[in-house]
Amino acid sequence: LRAKACNVVTYEFENIPTSALDIIEEHAPIRPNRRALATSQDRLDEKHFLEGLGLTVAPYANVENLQELEDAVAAVGTPSILKTRRMGYDGKGQIRLKGGEQLADIWAQMDGAACVLEGFVEFAHEVSVIGARGADGQVSCYDPGENVHVGGILDTTTVPAKLSTSQRMDAVIMAGKILNALDYIGVLGVELFVTPNGLLVNEIAPRVHNSGHWTQNGCVIDQFEQHIRAVTGWPLGDGARHADAVMENLIGGDMDRVPELAADPNVALHLYGKAEAKPGRKMGHINRISPKS
Amino acid sequence: LRAKACNVVTYEFENIPTSALDIIEEHAPIRPNRRALATSQDRLDEKHFLEGLGLTVAPYANVENLQELEDAVAAVGTPSILKTRRMGYDGKGQIRLKGGEQLADIWAQMDGAACVLEGFVEFAHEVSVIGARGADGQVSCYDPGENVHVGGILDTTTVPAKLSTSQRMDAVIMAGKILNALDYIGVLGVELFVTPNGLLVNEIAPRVHNSGHWTQNGCVIDQFEQHIRAVTGWPLGDGARHADAVMENLIGGDMDRVPELAADPNVALHLYGKAEAKPGRKMGHINRISPKS
């Protein structure tokens, strides 16, 4: 089993040149596969992929120049959000449009990057499904978590999420559909908006996901072990949880709360060992555990 | 907090020369302290210490020569068990006496080592308490586990143990008494026999303990983090468990069961990465988790 692990190449978000990946792939399987990474690295490709599966996404338009931005605002409307197609995370590479902005100024800020304009969606809340698919095609999903963002950064994930039984099933089925379609091996996060018209896919992340950190203290097999099990061809854990959990990110000055949090009997503390606490920097997270409801 | 951690010296069972410890102690606190280690490294000193606290131990006698062995067998009776005072673990350095043995032969096998003869105790089962004491004197104990040994080696620990509420309280109070008396900082294991006449101390182990491995998947703060919290002066976790658990050691050929165990949804697998599986060698353990009863 250990030998098997050594023959597998895995990665998170790295910009490895295609030529290097070609060479690596001659010697070892790359898991998750390159298509999964390519699809999720580009917001436009990702939306096309999801629509191809019959899943719903927010209204959007492709934007590659000022004219297209003006057309996009006319079609999608405001409020809306202009995002670079590639390399954005935690709210970076994004500009919110309320309406009435000078679009030429907005477009100048994107510095020529290809973008998509996404319409705002009226949603009750955001949930995410952390799913895994094994080398044998077995799929296993954790219970969906409910996410609250502050300033574009994930603040808390609460499990169980406010979902009806059928919504919970829908969410897990959507994740399974995505995993299968990508022939994915590993752990993947799917962010969903809960709307009056059903679940809508916000984005997918081809990796362990911040909103899955609660599994470290709520499940027998957490998302990190699950990912390694998947890429090394081990059987997957089943994702059952034995506790309710609230994950809370510790960002920047939240580090001042560590002594108090360390003394809280129901809090498991996970610190990343980063030397300096800067505003907006993820320094760690806590999982607040309570009996399963 | 990190700086604090670096200024503390901790250890498990190492034979560090006294002269070296003297020098170390001039520069940093040694936690757990040297008295705790010295007491628990010597079976006779340990029994004197426990009796001094008013705790009950099995009948025993000091044995330093053949004459004392003959006297001890007369006093303690058989069945009984001759153990070296120092350096024994997992049933090593022990000879069981059924009665009728040639005591000169038995004594020759001990190779001159100072010993104690311990009488067998009629007990229903063995339990252990994993307790911790912080730098501020705070004490926190995990729920006692019930231990089953096979061939002198721990096979399983089951939580909750078969104990009445008052027995459970007694067990935890005894552990607290020991931690306080030793001015102990860190995690310590206390093995207890459950007898018709109450709880009897088998032995103490000044470290994280095999019978506490279930805490890795049954508690928010496991015994390993608890130990580090204690020696670095952090607040202790409270030891509450959110699940029932059965820890099972994987010994030697048990490694053949790993593929099957990895596929069991309620099993968390912990492997030690040892290269070779020898008979009697601890290769890993599993925690089988179920909802809290």
Chai-1 contact restraints between the chains, C-beta under 6 A:
chainA,res_idxA,chainB,res_idxB,connection_type,confidence,min_distance_angstrom,max_distance_angstrom,comment,restraint_id
A,N217,B,V220,contact,1.0,0.0,6.0,A-B,restraint_1
A,V220,B,N217,contact,1.0,0.0,6.0,A-B,restraint_2
A,V220,B,A268,contact,1.0,0.0,6.0,A-B,restraint_3
A,V220,B,I289,contact,1.0,0.0,6.0,A-B,restraint_4
A,W234,B,A262,contact,1.0,0.0,6.0,A-B,restraint_5
A,P235,B,A262,contact,1.0,0.0,6.0,A-B,restraint_6
A,P235,B,A263,contact,1.0,0.0,6.0,A-B,restraint_7
A,D238,B,P265,contact,1.0,0.0,6.0,A-B,restraint_8
A,H242,B,A243,contact,1.0,0.0,6.0,A-B,restraint_9
A,A243,B,H242,contact,1.0,0.0,6.0,A-B,restraint_10
A,A262,B,W234,contact,1.0,0.0,6.0,A-B,restraint_11
A,A262,B,P235,contact,1.0,0.0,6.0,A-B,restraint_12
A,A263,B,P235,contact,1.0,0.0,6.0,A-B,restraint_13
A,P265,B,D238,contact,1.0,0.0,6.0,A-B,restraint_14
A,A268,B,V220,contact,1.0,0.0,6.0,A-B,restraint_15
A,I289,B,V220,contact,1.0,0.0,6.0,A-B,restraint_16
